[in-house]
Amino acid sequence: MIHCIGDSHSVFFCNHDNHPNWYIHGYPNNNPIYSPFQTHWIGAHTAYNLHKRKPIFDEVIKKFWKPNDHVLFVAGEIDCREHIVKHSKLQNRTIESVAQEACQRFFSFISSYRQYNLISFSAIPPTTICSGGGDPCHIALLSYNKELEKLANINKIPFLSIQDEIFNIPNNWYIDGTHLNPKLAIPIVLAKLKLLHIGY
């Protein structure tokens, strides 16, 4: 089992087209093909301040994690869509440096859970930049995910990303203008997990 814990972008792992009202518990999948995943939507948060939700993460893991399960944290989309660019202007810093700092804080927190067979999952591209380009949010996303991949590789934590597929394959990737369409995204995730030799 792969426990996907995080903000509303974790919803696509359980193949629901709408956001059900659930909190701090595993939500059942409604299609056998998605059975490897159990989603735990714990509310809105940024990757930068994810550590403030530690008691909730600990509660979820204590209640649901079993030996040989994996844990995948979902965060970062709202950072790349709004906060990184905003703070780069407020602090008179480059977008890249602010994105790297946000990612480093995120990774520092999630790496404390590596004993639970951690999977490092990239930030999901915001819809506003899914076609690529050089706009600030696009720069924030690329910098964030590049730093996350680097940190994951250094620490030998599997890194999972579907960023390139979303950028390069024309499709209706989003169900509501913000959240990924599970029917398109999950098959790619499953294929990537096989490449990473992650069993479930």
Number of C-alpha atoms within 10 A of each C-alpha: 17 22 24 25 27 26 21 20 23 23 26 25 26 24 24 18 16 11 12 10 7 13 13 19 17 19 19 15 17 11 10 8 13 19 16 17 24 23 26 29 25 19 14 12 20 20 25 21 13 22 17 12 13 12 9 13 21 11 13 20 18 10 12 15 16 11 8 11 16 22 24 22 25 25 26 31 27 20 27 30 21 14 19 29 22 17 16 18 12 9 9 10 12 14 24 20 15 24 29 20 16 24 27 18 15 21 21 12 18 21 17 10 17 16 9 17 17 21 25 24 22 25 26 24 29 23 18 13 18 20 14 17 11 9 10 18 26 22 19 29 28 19 19 28 24 16 21 24 20 12 19 19 13 9 11 10 16 17 20 19 18 17 16 11 14 23 16 11 11 10 10 11 21 19 15 11 12 16 22 26 20 21 16 15 18 20 13 14 16 15 11 16 18 11 10 13 10 14 12 13
